[in-house]
Amino acid sequence: MSTRGLAFGIDIGGSGVKGAVVDLATGELAHDRIKIATPQPSTPNAVAETVAKLVAQSDWDGPVGITLPSVVVNGIARTAANIDKAWVDTDARQLFSLALDGREVVVLNDADAAGMAEDRYGAARNIEGLVMLLTFGTGIGSALLYHGTLVPNTEFGHIEVKGKEAEHRAASSVKERKDLSYKAWAGEVTKVLITLENLLWPDVIVAGGGISRDAEHWIPLLGNRTPVVAAHLKNTAGIVGAAMAVDGGIAP
């Protein structure tokens, strides 16, 4: 499904639509990524038009993998985080395929894509067993992989931890809003991690999101038992994972 070991991935977020050709042998972008501002309002048709524009700029004519900040089941968006609520119950796969003149499209959750990329090329590359990725941002996104196989659409950011939803306790946005020190915030993250590791017993937890760039300030302060490592691929993980989904035929 890829062309000469290359595939195209697009990562849709609340502020930007980013895409690039990915070298599947290395997980590296084959050219500079293209970024177009997410239209406001970010309705399905408006975003689909933006995706078509981005693909046209790339001169790519093959299948395309696309992430959404949504639970995606059989190509249908079931939730919408940081994008217009009109996405809920939209057949995203059909929408994007029509916008791209009928070409093949795979659509998946953005955290799932990042987890796949980190598992194959990044922080969890040499880890056998169960890998959990958590992205700390406005909320908490999650991905779970067992020996490289994705368990799609986990929503661990919404699990209740000591009477409060996990992302309301430990998202990086909570740190910013409450002006918490790294030590205080790491204490809240620890509560979430202990709850999750007691349920799932992962071999490693990969911490993603923008705050992972400051990992040295807070990961050493965590008090859970499972090793926690910072994500390696940063803002390319969603693009790389989307490209992997095309190559592997994943269609959650």
Salt bridges, closest charged atoms under 4 A:
ASP11 OD2 - LYS18 NZ 3.86
ASP89 OD1 - ARG78 NH1 2.86
GLU128 OE1 - HIS147 ND1 3.38
GLU155 OE1 - HIS158 NE2 3.40
GLU165 OE2 - HIS158 ND1 2.75
GLU165 OE2 - HIS168 NE2 3.90
GLU167 OE2 - HIS158 ND1 3.83
GLU188 OE1 - ARG169 NH1 2.67
GLU188 OE2 - LYS191 NZ 3.17
GLU197 OE2 - ARG225 NH1 3.73
GLU216 OE2 - HIS217 NE2 3.41
